[in-house]
Amino acid sequence: MPLENPSPLRSALSTRAPHLEPYLYALLRTVFAVVLLTHGLPKALRTGHGSMADPMAASINLIQNVMGLPFAAQLAFLVMLLETAGALLLAIGLATRLVALLIALQMLAISYALGPTWPWIDRGIEFPVLMGVLALYIVARGGGAYSVDARLGRYL
């Protein structure tokens, strides 16, 4: 049943919100990239991050000893590269879909390695699951109106 007299707030939101969508999507993509970058820079700089004295060593340990994968140091380097250079590409919206797909795959691997623990306080998978789903949304959506991809007319 439609409202005959919508509230002023509802009326304002219904007329203005669609105009804000491209800006808010660019903000979402950028904040996502910044969050990712805060995990990559400490690995690249080999500085402490939260309770981790050496995040790069922790990544190598996770890949080698928890996941049991070979070439742990090389894979950790690729993770660091994705979380730094990939985050910067995502922030500006260049090769957005490709970078977001790689991030989604990384979050799937992290969720597998840390699972089945759910609460993040216990090194659970809530955060990587959320990041992975958000990355999949970015894969589907692309760079958006305010991206280098849009400027170049390419949607990688």
Secondary structure as UniProt FT lines:
FT   HELIX           8..45
FT   TURN            50..51
FT   HELIX           55..61
FT   HELIX           62..66
FT   HELIX           72..81
FT   HELIX           82..86
FT   HELIX           87..92
FT   HELIX           96..114
FT   TURN            115..116
FT   HELIX           120..122
FT   HELIX           126..141
FT   HELIX           148..152
//
